[in-house]
Amino acid sequence: MNDNYEVKFQCINLRDALIRNLNDNFITVSFEIIDGGDVQTKFTLSAITEKEMEYIEDIMAEFSLRQFKNTVLPPKIVLNSYSALENVVFSKSG
C-alpha cells in the first residue's frame, strides 16, 4: 500500500512540474521508484534544442522541490524512442 501511495504522490508531483514546461518535441515523460526510494525520470524527445533542455531543467527543479528528501536522480534523456519507464505521466498521442 505504501508503494502505491508513493507512486501516486510522485505522479502528481511530476505532472504538476510539467505544466507550462512541454512542447511538441516531448514524446513521453515517465518515472520509476528505485530500491531505496530514489526516483528516476526519463524524457523521450523527438528533437532536442536548448529550449527542451531549459524545460527539462525547470521540470526537474520543480519536481525536486516537491520532495520530502533529496531522492530525485538526474534524468535520462532519450531521442526518437517510444520507450518509457514503469510509470508514464505524459505520452504524446498521434
C-alpha positions as CSV (number, residue, x, y, z in Angstrom):
1,M,0.0,0.0,0.0
2,N,2.8,2.4,0.8
3,D,4.3,1.8,-2.7
4,N,1.0,2.6,-4.3
5,Y,0.8,5.8,-2.3
6,E,4.4,6.7,-3.3
7,V,3.7,6.2,-7.0
8,K,0.6,8.4,-6.9
9,F,2.5,11.0,-4.9
10,Q,5.3,11.1,-7.4
11,C,2.9,11.1,-10.3
12,I,1.1,14.1,-9.0
13,N,4.4,15.9,-8.3
14,L,5.8,15.2,-11.8
15,R,2.6,16.1,-13.5
16,D,2.4,19.4,-11.7
17,A,6.0,20.2,-12.7
18,L,5.2,19.6,-16.4
19,I,2.6,22.4,-16.5
20,R,3.9,25.1,-18.9
21,N,7.1,23.1,-19.5
22,L,6.3,20.9,-22.5
23,N,6.4,21.4,-26.3
24,D,5.7,19.3,-29.4
25,N,9.1,17.6,-29.1
26,F,8.2,15.7,-25.9
27,I,7.1,12.2,-26.7
28,T,6.9,10.7,-23.2
29,V,7.7,11.6,-19.6
30,S,7.9,8.8,-17.2
31,F,9.5,7.7,-13.9
32,E,10.1,4.8,-11.6
33,I,10.9,4.4,-8.0
34,I,14.1,2.5,-7.5
35,D,15.0,0.4,-4.4
36,G,15.9,2.8,-1.6
37,G,13.3,5.3,-2.7
38,D,15.2,7.2,-5.3
39,V,13.1,8.5,-8.3
40,Q,14.5,8.1,-11.8
41,T,12.8,10.2,-14.5
42,K,13.0,9.7,-18.3
43,F,12.3,12.2,-21.0
44,T,11.8,10.9,-24.6
45,L,12.0,13.6,-27.2
46,S,11.7,13.7,-31.0
47,A,14.2,16.6,-31.1
48,I,16.3,18.4,-28.6
49,T,17.3,22.0,-28.6
50,E,18.3,24.5,-25.9
51,K,14.6,25.1,-25.3
52,E,13.9,21.5,-24.4
53,M,16.9,21.4,-22.1
54,E,15.5,24.6,-20.3
55,Y,12.1,22.9,-19.9
56,I,13.7,19.7,-18.5
57,E,15.8,21.8,-16.1
58,D,12.7,23.6,-14.9
59,I,10.7,20.4,-14.6
60,M,13.4,18.7,-12.6
61,A,13.8,21.8,-10.3
62,E,10.1,21.9,-9.6
63,F,9.9,18.2,-9.2
64,S,12.8,18.1,-6.7
65,L,11.3,20.9,-4.7
66,R,8.2,18.9,-4.1
67,Q,10.1,16.1,-2.4
68,F,10.3,15.4,1.3
69,K,14.0,14.5,0.9
70,N,16.6,14.5,-1.8
71,T,15.7,11.4,-3.8
72,V,15.5,12.6,-7.4
73,L,18.2,11.3,-9.7
74,P,19.4,13.1,-12.8
75,P,17.0,12.5,-15.7
76,K,17.6,10.1,-18.5
77,I,17.0,11.9,-21.9
78,V,16.4,9.8,-25.0
79,L,15.8,10.8,-28.6
80,N,13.4,9.2,-31.0
81,S,12.4,6.2,-29.0
82,Y,9.0,5.3,-27.6
83,S,10.4,3.5,-24.5
84,A,9.3,4.7,-21.2
85,L,9.9,3.8,-17.5
86,E,7.3,2.0,-15.4
87,N,5.0,5.0,-14.7
88,V,4.1,7.2,-17.6
89,V,2.9,10.7,-16.7
90,F,2.8,12.2,-20.2
91,S,2.5,10.5,-23.6
92,K,2.1,12.3,-26.9
93,S,-0.7,10.8,-28.9
94,G,-0.6,10.5,-32.6
